[in-house]
């Protein structure tokens, strides 16, 4: 099971907690698709938002307009000129609607371009000026490879590249030599390492739990003032990968936090200061609620 399908499997459990509100979320996600593309916050078609809109619809058993999506993906050809994130999104979108729809040779072309973002340390990173990989880059690249039925070459080097990103506080950063970890880098590293069958020190789980905000949810870094939905969803996913459960009071506060980000049109904001809902954060809400339903 690919990383994308693993996330989707959990997000499918969200209706257990959404209940009658599930249809509102479905309607919102339908509204985020137009002419086969997911819309960004400015209403423009965007590959990155397409993968979240499609995944959200699939999680809620809502039909995806596969023919229009395929036509939109074909308009991007072999992805030449796309940045790292959008190139990966193109691969993952094809997998979401069925990789058998892909033109012959397209998977090889996409992965060849993805390899151009590989770094000397064996990791991946979208910034071509950097000489090191990042935890985020590793997660994105592995997800794209897995969705196309492959594994990155020299997978052990990819794992070893994460070693350079470990921080003294039992976490990970996206840059070597950092003194303090970052929540999403740590959660991504944990999910990737556990997915590949390697152990993770239990102290990492303690570090993640310590990122809980007193009013619910998780923060993006030690000392960050507000919790956010991305950090909350990724922490819950990483803790589940480590077979760690939330204390009951924290579980309830996380439920309240996610509820506070819901809008009456069915979408979710990213955090309390965020004025816009979008498909990305709505999918992360489904992922978080799926974990909280277990």
C-alpha positions in Angstrom: 0.0 0.0 0.0 1.4 3.4 -1.0 1.8 6.3 1.3 -1.1 8.0 -0.5 -3.4 5.0 0.0 -2.3 4.7 3.6 -3.5 8.3 4.2 -6.6 7.7 2.2 -7.5 4.6 4.2 -7.5 6.6 7.5 -9.3 9.6 6.0 -12.1 7.3 5.0 -12.9 6.9 8.7 -13.7 10.6 9.1 -17.5 10.2 8.6 -17.6 8.3 11.9 -17.1 11.7 13.6 -18.6 14.0 10.9 -21.9 12.2 10.9 -24.6 14.2 9.2 -22.1 16.9 8.3 -20.3 14.6 5.9 -22.5 15.8 3.0 -21.5 19.4 3.6 -17.9 18.4 3.3 -18.6 16.4 0.1 -20.4 19.5 -1.3 -17.4 21.7 -0.4 -14.9 19.4 -2.1 -17.1 19.1 -5.2 -17.1 22.9 -5.3 -13.3 22.9 -5.4 -13.2 20.9 -8.6 -13.7 22.7 -12.0 -12.9 21.3 -15.4 -11.0 18.5 -13.9 -8.7 20.5 -11.7 -8.6 21.4 -8.0 -8.6 25.1 -7.3 -6.0 27.0 -5.3 -7.0 29.8 -2.9 -7.2 32.3 -5.7 -9.6 30.0 -7.7 -7.0 28.9 -10.2 -6.4 25.3 -11.4 -3.5 23.8 -9.6 -2.0 20.3 -9.6 -1.1 20.5 -5.9 -4.7 21.3 -4.9 -6.1 18.8 -7.3 -4.5 15.9 -5.4 -6.1 17.0 -2.2 -9.5 17.7 -3.8 -9.5 14.2 -5.5 -8.3 12.5 -2.3 -11.0 14.2 -0.2 -13.7 13.1 -2.6 -12.4 9.5 -2.6 -12.2 9.5 1.2 -15.9 10.4 1.3 -16.9 7.9 -1.4 -17.8 10.8 -3.8 -17.4 10.1 -7.5 -14.3 11.8 -9.0 -14.8 13.3 -12.5 -12.1 11.0 -13.9 -12.3 12.0 -17.6 -12.0 15.7 -17.0 -9.2 15.1 -14.5 -7.3 13.0 -17.0 -7.7 15.7 -19.6 -6.3 18.3 -17.2 -3.3 16.0 -16.3 -2.6 15.4 -20.0 -2.4 19.1 -20.5 0.8 19.0 -18.4 2.4 16.4 -20.6 5.5 14.9 -19.1 5.8 17.6 -16.4 8.7 19.4 -18.0 9.3 22.7 -16.3 7.2 21.8 -13.2 8.8 22.3 -9.8 9.4 19.4 -7.4 6.1 19.6 -5.6 3.9 20.0 -8.7 5.9 17.2 -10.5 5.2 14.9 -7.6 1.5 16.0 -7.6 1.2 15.2 -11.3 2.4 11.6 -10.6 0.1 11.2 -7.6 -2.9 12.6 -9.5 -2.4 10.0 -12.2 -2.2 7.3 -9.6 -5.4 8.6 -8.0 -7.5 8.2 -11.1 -5.7 5.0 -12.3 -2.2 4.9 -13.5 -3.4 2.6 -16.4 -4.7 5.8 -18.0 -1.2 7.2 -18.3 0.4 7.4 -21.8 3.1 4.9 -22.4 6.4 6.0 -21.0 5.0 8.8 -18.9 5.8 7.2 -15.6 9.4 6.8 -16.6 9.6 10.4 -17.7 8.1 11.7 -14.5 10.4 9.7 -12.3 13.5 10.6 -14.4 12.7 14.3 -13.8 12.0 13.6 -10.1 15.5 12.1 -9.8 16.9 15.4 -11.0 16.0 16.8 -7.5 18.0 14.1 -5.8 20.9 15.4 -3.7 24.4 14.0 -3.0 23.4 12.8 0.4 20.7 10.5 -1.2 17.8 12.7 -0.2 15.4 14.9 -2.2 14.7 18.6 -2.1 12.9 21.0 -4.4 15.3 23.8 -4.0 18.0 23.2 -6.5 20.5 25.5 -4.8 20.7 23.3 -1.7 23.1 20.4 -1.5 21.1 18.4 1.0 17.8 16.6 1.1 14.9 17.4 3.4 12.5 15.3 5.4 9.6 16.8 3.4 11.4 16.1 0.1 12.0 12.5 1.1 8.3 12.0 1.9 7.1 13.7 -1.3 9.5 11.7 -3.5 8.8 8.3 -1.9 5.1 9.0 -2.3 5.4 9.7 -6.0 7.5 6.6 -6.6 5.2 4.4 -4.6 2.1 5.7 -6.4 3.7 4.8 -9.7 4.5 1.3 -8.4 8.3 1.8 -8.0 10.8 2.4 -5.2 13.5 5.1 -5.4 16.9 3.8 -6.3 19.3 3.3 -3.4 16.5 3.4 -0.9 19.0 3.0 2.0 20.8 6.2 1.0 17.4 8.0 1.3 17.0 6.7 4.8 20.6 7.6 5.7 20.0 11.1 4.4 17.5 11.6 7.2 20.2 11.0 9.8 21.8 14.3 8.9 18.5 16.0 9.8 18.2 14.6 13.3 18.2 17.2 16.1 19.6 16.9 19.6 16.0 17.1 21.0 15.0 13.7 19.5 13.3 15.2 16.4 14.1 16.1 12.8 14.5 19.4 10.9 14.5 20.1 7.2 18.0 21.4 7.4 21.2 19.8 8.7 22.7 21.1 12.0 19.5 22.5 13.4 19.4 22.6 17.2 15.6 22.2 17.5 13.3 20.0 15.6 10.3 21.0 13.5 6.9 19.2 13.9 6.1 18.4 10.3 9.6 17.4 9.4 9.6 15.0 12.4 6.2 13.6 11.6 7.2 13.1 8.0 10.4 11.4 8.9 8.6 9.1 11.4 5.9 8.2 8.8 8.5 7.4 6.2 10.8 5.4 8.4 8.0 3.3 9.9 6.5 2.8 6.4 9.8 1.3 5.3 9.9 -1.0 8.3 12.5 0.7 10.4 12.2 1.4 14.2 11.9 4.9 15.7 13.1 5.8 19.2 10.1 6.2 21.6 11.5 9.5 22.7 10.4 10.9 19.3 6.8 10.1 20.3 7.3 12.1 23.5 8.7 15.0 21.5 5.6 15.0 19.2 3.2 14.8 22.1 5.0 17.8 23.8 4.0 19.9 20.7 0.3 19.8 21.8 -1.3 23.1 22.4 -3.1 23.7 25.6 -6.3 24.5 23.7 -6.0 21.5 21.4 -4.2 20.6 18.2 -0.4 20.7 17.7 2.0 23.5 16.9 4.5 23.6 14.0 7.6 24.0 16.2 8.5 24.4 19.9 7.2 27.8 21.1 4.9 28.4 18.1 1.9 30.4 19.4 -0.9 28.7 17.5 -1.8 25.1 16.6 -2.5 24.4 13.0 -4.3 21.7 11.1 -1.4 20.4 9.1 0.8 19.8 12.2 -2.2 18.2 14.0 -2.9 15.8 11.2 0.7 14.8 10.6 1.4 14.3 14.3 -1.6 12.1 14.7 -0.5 10.1 11.7 3.1 9.7 13.0 1.9 8.7 16.5 -0.3 6.1 15.0 2.7 4.8 13.0 4.5 4.4 16.4 1.4 2.8 18.0 1.1 5.8 20.4 -2.3 6.9 21.6 -3.4 10.4 22.7 -4.3 10.8 26.4 -8.1 11.2 26.6 -8.1 14.9 27.6 -5.8 15.7 24.6 -8.0 13.7 22.3 -11.0 15.8 23.3 -9.1 19.0 22.9 -8.0 18.0 19.4 -11.6 17.3 18.5 -12.6 20.7 19.7 -9.7 22.3 17.8 -10.7 20.7 14.5 -14.3 21.6 15.0 -13.3 25.3 15.5 -11.8 25.3 12.0 -14.8 24.0 10.2 -16.9 26.4 8.1 -20.6 26.3 7.4 -20.0 25.5 3.7 -18.1 22.3 4.7 -14.5 23.4 4.3 -11.8 23.7 6.9 -9.4 26.6 7.7 -5.7 25.8 8.4 -5.5 27.6 11.8 -7.4 30.2 13.8 -5.8 33.2 12.0 -6.5 31.7 8.5 -9.3 33.5 6.7 -9.7 31.0 3.9 -10.7 27.3 3.7 -9.2 25.1 1.0 -9.1 21.5 -0.3 -5.7 20.8 1.2 -6.7 21.7 4.8 -10.1 20.0 4.3 -8.3 16.7 3.5 -6.0 17.1 6.5 -9.1 17.6 8.6 -10.4 14.3 7.3 -7.1 12.6 8.0 -7.0 14.0 11.6 -10.7 13.0 12.2 -10.0 9.5 10.8 -7.2 9.0 13.4 -9.3 10.5 16.2 -12.2 8.1 15.3 -10.0 5.0 16.1 
